Amino acid sequence: MEWTPSAESRLKEVPFFVRPVVRRKIEGLAVEAGKSEVDEGFYESAKAQFGQK
């Protein structure tokens, strides 16, 4: 799964010890949505689904 540079930078705001789990969950949502790339907009909407602001 490709990530845009802006989405990657947003992911780096997540604590390092949970980052791999967050990455996998967001990539799973992207696959379900038929996406081949995670951009900042999708990252933000996925994060909102997890209850994060």
HUDAFEN-V324761 format. One record per residue. RES is the residue in three letters. SS is DSSP state (@ for helix, = for strand, . for the rest). PHI is phi in whole degrees, 0 to 359 (NA if undefined). PSI is psi in whole degrees, 0 to 359 (NA if undefined). Layout:
res=RES ss=SS phi=PHI psi=PSI
res=RES ss=SS phi=PHI psi=PSI
This chain:
res=MET ss=. phi=NA psi=127
res=GLU ss== phi=277 psi=146
res=TRP ss== phi=235 psi=137
res=THR ss=. phi=287 psi=157
res=PRO ss=@ phi=303 psi=322
res=SER ss=@ phi=292 psi=322
res=ALA ss=@ phi=292 psi=320
res=GLU ss=@ phi=300 psi=318
res=SER ss=@ phi=293 psi=324
res=ARG ss=@ phi=293 psi=321
res=LEU ss=@ phi=298 psi=327
res=LYS ss=. phi=292 psi=348
res=GLU ss=. phi=283 psi=343
res=VAL ss=. phi=282 psi=138
res=PRO ss=. phi=307 psi=138
res=PHE ss=@ phi=303 psi=328
res=PHE ss=@ phi=284 psi=343
res=VAL ss=@ phi=248 psi=355
res=ARG ss=@ phi=304 psi=316
res=PRO ss=@ phi=299 psi=323
res=VAL ss=@ phi=293 psi=316
res=VAL ss=@ phi=298 psi=316
res=ARG ss=@ phi=302 psi=312
res=ARG ss=@ phi=297 psi=318
res=LYS ss=@ phi=296 psi=316
res=ILE ss=@ phi=293 psi=319
res=GLU ss=@ phi=296 psi=323
res=GLY ss=@ phi=297 psi=317
res=LEU ss=@ phi=296 psi=322
res=ALA ss=@ phi=295 psi=318
res=VAL ss=@ phi=298 psi=315
res=GLU ss=@ phi=301 psi=325
res=ALA ss=. phi=277 psi=359
res=GLY ss=. phi=78 psi=23
res=LYS ss=. phi=267 psi=151
res=SER ss=. phi=250 psi=358
res=GLU ss== phi=214 psi=143
res=VAL ss== phi=260 psi=118
res=ASP ss=. phi=253 psi=175
res=GLU ss=@ phi=298 psi=321
res=GLY ss=@ phi=297 psi=315
res=PHE ss=@ phi=292 psi=321
res=TYR ss=@ phi=303 psi=313
res=GLU ss=@ phi=296 psi=318
res=SER ss=@ phi=292 psi=323
res=ALA ss=@ phi=294 psi=318
res=LYS ss=@ phi=298 psi=322
res=ALA ss=@ phi=296 psi=325
res=GLN ss=@ phi=295 psi=332
res=PHE ss=. phi=276 psi=358
res=GLY ss=. phi=85 psi=15
res=GLN ss=. phi=266 psi=154
res=LYS ss=. phi=250 psi=NA
